Amino acid sequence: MIQREVVYVVSDSVGETAEFVVKAVATQFNGGHVEIKRNSYVEDTEDIEDVILIAKQSKSLIAYTIVVPFLKEYLDRRATEEGIIAVDLLNPLMDAFMKRFNKEPNHQPRLLRKLDEEYFRKVEAIEFAVKYDDGRDTRGIMRADIVLIGVSRTSKTPLSMYLAHQRYKVANVPLVPEVPPPDELFDIPRGKCVGLIITPDKLNEIRKERLKALGLTSQANYASFERILEELDYAEKIMKRVGCPVINVSNKAVEETAGLILEVLKK
């Protein structure tokens, strides 16, 4: 009877890194036919003792990624006592980092997982901001962390993308006198919505520049002072109905306004 070749992967995190390394090495021997048994989220010496017992009985190898010092030391000592080969896959490189870069490691498990989760939350938030930009789909209003409302050219889209990079799901809705606001706007908690206002002079200036960039005449109704006053008056009424906090974005950078939005929502 042929004895199975088993490697026990032990980690104080998920153990994906150790398993990947073991598989990479195993491909160099008999085509990689080795059984890998993963032991994730090891938190105390009892967890290690269980693996030591099984590995000794099956004459197996242990490969581990443990960054908590007392757990690593315990595993090393017990493996030596029981005659088990236990391979540390992280600490030799950590030691090299310490010597070369003169820095101390955190010795905290699952940090890579946290980084991955933050990255995917950011990607998800960015995709959300794109999908629910400019009121395209009102379902986003109910699903968003933050809802921005205001007339055209009050930086709703840039703010949505900036906040998305901070991992907030943001929907924005333009307020136009000829278009009734979506019903969902009045169903969400007031603290989740922020109204963006701007002075008529500043908005007139921004819209004229926008028309110029598009190759259109600055005399278009879009940039007329009368139209701007009408839109701002309408937006103010909607914001009062919603009961949301309001921020004046005139002469403010996107980063500054985003900071104010987060401050307001926290309050």
C-alpha positions as CSV (number, residue, x, y, z in Angstrom):
1,M,0.0,0.0,0.0
2,I,1.4,3.4,-1.1
3,Q,1.4,5.9,1.7
4,R,-0.2,9.2,0.8
5,E,2.1,12.3,0.7
6,V,0.3,14.9,2.9
7,V,1.3,18.4,3.8
8,Y,-0.4,20.2,6.6
9,V,-0.7,23.9,5.9
10,V,-1.0,25.8,9.2
11,S,-1.8,29.5,9.4
12,D,-3.1,32.2,11.8
13,S,-4.9,33.6,8.8
14,V,-6.7,31.9,5.8
15,G,-3.6,29.9,4.7
16,E,-3.9,30.7,1.0
17,T,-0.3,31.9,0.7
18,A,1.1,28.8,2.3
19,E,-1.1,26.5,0.2
20,F,0.0,28.3,-3.0
21,V,3.7,27.9,-2.1
22,V,3.2,24.2,-1.3
23,K,1.5,23.6,-4.6
24,A,4.2,25.4,-6.5
25,V,6.9,23.3,-4.8
26,A,4.9,20.1,-5.2
27,T,4.8,20.5,-9.0
28,Q,8.5,19.8,-8.9
29,F,7.9,16.4,-7.5
30,N,5.9,13.7,-9.3
31,G,3.7,16.2,-11.0
32,G,2.5,17.8,-7.8
33,H,0.4,14.8,-6.5
34,V,0.4,15.7,-2.9
35,E,-2.6,16.1,-0.6
36,I,-2.8,19.5,1.2
37,K,-4.8,19.8,4.4
38,R,-5.3,23.4,5.4
39,N,-5.7,24.5,9.1
40,S,-6.8,28.1,9.0
41,Y,-7.2,30.7,11.8
42,V,-4.9,29.0,14.3
43,E,-5.4,31.0,17.5
44,D,-3.9,29.0,20.4
45,T,-1.5,26.2,21.3
46,E,-4.3,23.6,21.3
47,D,-4.9,24.2,17.6
48,I,-1.2,23.6,17.0
49,E,-1.2,20.5,19.2
50,D,-4.0,18.9,17.1
51,V,-1.9,19.3,13.9
52,I,1.3,18.1,15.6
53,L,-0.5,14.9,16.7
54,I,-2.0,14.1,13.2
55,A,1.2,15.0,11.4
56,K,3.2,12.7,13.6
57,Q,0.9,9.8,13.1
58,S,0.8,10.2,9.3
59,K,4.5,11.1,9.0
60,S,3.6,14.3,7.2
61,L,5.2,17.6,6.6
62,I,4.0,20.9,8.1
63,A,4.2,24.2,6.1
64,Y,3.1,27.3,8.0
65,T,2.6,31.0,7.8
66,I,2.3,32.2,11.4
67,V,3.2,35.7,12.4
68,V,2.2,35.6,16.1
69,P,5.5,35.0,17.8
70,F,4.4,32.7,20.7
71,L,2.4,30.5,18.3
72,K,5.4,30.2,15.9
73,E,7.8,29.4,18.8
74,Y,5.4,26.8,20.1
75,L,5.0,25.1,16.7
76,D,8.8,25.1,16.1
77,R,9.5,23.6,19.6
78,R,6.8,20.9,19.4
79,A,7.7,19.9,15.8
80,T,11.4,19.5,16.9
81,E,10.3,17.4,19.9
82,E,8.2,15.1,17.8
83,G,10.6,14.8,14.9
84,I,8.3,16.6,12.5
85,I,9.6,18.7,9.7
86,A,7.9,22.1,9.9
87,V,8.8,24.8,7.4
88,D,8.3,28.4,8.1
89,L,7.3,30.2,4.9
90,L,7.2,33.8,6.2
91,N,9.6,34.6,8.9
92,P,12.9,34.2,7.0
93,L,11.7,36.9,4.6
94,M,10.4,39.0,7.5
95,D,13.9,38.7,9.2
96,A,15.4,39.9,5.9
97,F,13.1,42.9,5.8
98,M,14.0,43.8,9.4
99,K,17.7,43.6,8.7
100,R,17.7,45.4,5.4
101,F,15.0,48.1,6.0
102,N,15.5,48.4,9.8
103,K,11.8,48.1,10.5
104,E,9.8,46.0,12.9
105,P,6.9,43.8,11.7
106,N,3.4,44.2,13.1
107,H,3.0,40.5,14.0
108,Q,-0.7,40.7,13.2
109,P,-2.4,38.0,11.3
110,R,-4.9,38.6,8.4
111,L,-3.5,42.0,7.4
112,L,-3.3,40.9,3.7
113,R,-6.9,39.8,3.9
114,K,-7.8,43.3,5.2
115,L,-6.0,45.0,2.4
116,D,-7.7,42.8,-0.2
117,E,-11.1,43.5,1.4
118,E,-10.5,47.2,1.4
119,Y,-9.4,47.1,-2.3
120,F,-12.5,45.2,-3.4
121,R,-14.8,47.5,-1.4
122,K,-13.2,50.5,-3.2
123,V,-13.7,48.8,-6.6
124,E,-17.3,48.0,-5.7
125,A,-17.9,51.6,-4.6
126,I,-16.4,53.0,-7.8
127,E,-18.6,50.7,-9.9
128,F,-21.6,51.8,-7.8
129,A,-20.8,55.5,-8.4
130,V,-20.6,55.0,-12.2
131,K,-23.8,53.0,-12.3
132,Y,-25.9,55.4,-10.3
133,D,-24.4,58.7,-11.6
134,D,-26.6,61.5,-12.6
135,G,-29.8,59.8,-11.5
136,R,-29.7,57.1,-14.2
137,D,-31.1,54.5,-12.0
138,T,-33.1,55.6,-8.9
139,R,-32.7,52.2,-7.2
140,G,-29.2,53.4,-6.3
141,I,-30.8,56.0,-3.9
142,M,-32.0,53.3,-1.5
143,R,-28.7,51.3,-1.8
144,A,-26.3,54.2,-1.4
145,D,-24.3,55.2,1.7
146,I,-24.5,58.8,0.6
147,V,-26.9,60.6,-1.8
148,L,-25.9,63.9,-3.4
149,I,-28.4,66.2,-4.9
150,G,-28.0,69.6,-6.6
151,V,-28.3,71.4,-9.9
152,S,-26.0,70.8,-12.8
153,R,-22.3,71.7,-12.3
154,T,-22.2,71.5,-8.5
155,S,-19.5,68.8,-8.7
156,K,-21.8,65.9,-7.9
157,T,-20.0,63.4,-10.2
158,P,-16.4,64.3,-9.1
159,L,-17.5,64.2,-5.5
160,S,-19.2,60.8,-6.0
161,M,-15.9,59.4,-7.5
162,Y,-13.8,60.9,-4.8
163,L,-15.9,59.5,-2.0
164,A,-16.0,56.1,-3.8
165,H,-12.2,56.0,-3.5
166,Q,-12.9,56.3,0.2
167,R,-15.1,53.2,-0.1
168,Y,-18.4,55.0,0.2
169,K,-21.2,54.0,-2.2
170,V,-22.5,57.3,-3.6
171,A,-25.5,58.0,-5.8
172,N,-26.2,61.5,-7.2
173,V,-29.4,63.0,-8.5
174,P,-29.6,66.2,-10.6
175,L,-32.4,68.6,-9.6
176,V,-34.1,70.1,-12.7
177,P,-37.3,72.1,-12.5
178,E,-38.9,70.2,-15.5
179,V,-38.2,66.8,-14.0
180,P,-39.9,65.7,-10.7
181,P,-37.5,64.4,-8.1
182,P,-37.6,60.6,-7.6
183,D,-39.9,59.4,-4.8
184,E,-37.0,57.5,-3.3
185,L,-35.4,60.7,-2.3
186,F,-38.0,61.3,0.3
187,D,-37.9,57.8,1.7
188,I,-34.3,57.6,2.7
189,P,-33.0,58.9,6.1
190,R,-32.3,62.6,6.0
191,G,-28.8,62.0,7.3
192,K,-27.9,60.0,4.3
193,C,-28.6,62.8,1.8
194,V,-26.6,66.0,1.2
195,G,-27.7,69.0,-0.9
196,L,-25.1,70.9,-2.8
197,I,-25.6,74.6,-3.5
198,I,-23.6,77.3,-5.2
199,T,-23.8,81.0,-5.7
200,P,-25.5,82.2,-8.9
201,D,-22.4,84.1,-10.1
202,K,-20.1,81.2,-9.7
203,L,-22.5,78.8,-11.4
204,N,-22.9,81.3,-14.2
205,E,-19.1,81.4,-14.7
206,I,-18.8,77.6,-14.6
207,R,-21.6,77.0,-17.1
208,K,-20.2,79.6,-19.5
209,E,-16.9,77.8,-19.4
210,R,-18.6,74.5,-19.9
211,L,-20.5,75.8,-23.0
212,K,-17.2,77.2,-24.4
213,A,-15.5,73.8,-24.0
214,L,-18.4,72.2,-25.9
215,G,-18.1,74.8,-28.7
216,L,-21.5,76.4,-27.9
217,T,-22.5,80.0,-27.4
218,S,-22.4,81.3,-23.9
219,Q,-25.8,82.9,-24.5
220,A,-27.5,79.5,-24.3
221,N,-30.3,79.3,-21.7
222,Y,-28.2,76.8,-19.7
223,A,-25.9,79.6,-18.6
224,S,-28.5,82.4,-18.5
225,F,-28.8,84.1,-15.1
226,E,-32.5,83.9,-15.1
227,R,-32.4,80.1,-15.7
228,I,-29.7,79.7,-13.0
229,L,-31.8,81.5,-10.4
230,E,-34.8,79.4,-11.3
231,E,-32.9,76.2,-10.9
232,L,-31.3,77.2,-7.6
233,D,-34.7,78.3,-6.2
234,Y,-36.2,75.0,-7.3
235,A,-33.3,73.0,-5.8
236,E,-33.6,74.8,-2.5
237,K,-37.2,73.9,-2.2
238,I,-36.5,70.2,-2.9
239,M,-33.7,70.2,-0.3
240,K,-36.1,71.7,2.3
241,R,-38.6,69.0,1.5
242,V,-36.0,66.3,1.9
243,G,-34.7,67.9,5.1
244,C,-31.1,67.2,4.3
245,P,-28.0,69.1,5.3
246,V,-26.8,71.6,2.7
247,I,-23.2,72.5,1.7
248,N,-22.1,75.5,-0.4
249,V,-19.6,74.2,-2.9
250,S,-18.6,77.7,-4.3
251,N,-14.9,78.1,-4.6
252,K,-14.2,74.8,-2.8
253,A,-12.0,72.0,-4.0
254,V,-13.5,68.5,-4.3
255,E,-11.4,67.2,-1.5
256,E,-12.6,70.0,0.8
257,T,-16.2,69.5,0.0
258,A,-15.9,65.7,0.5
259,G,-14.4,66.3,3.9
260,L,-17.3,68.6,4.8
261,I,-19.8,66.0,3.6
262,L,-18.3,63.3,5.8
263,E,-18.2,65.6,8.8
264,V,-21.9,66.5,8.3
265,L,-23.0,62.9,7.9
266,K,-21.1,61.9,11.0
267,K,-22.9,64.5,13.0
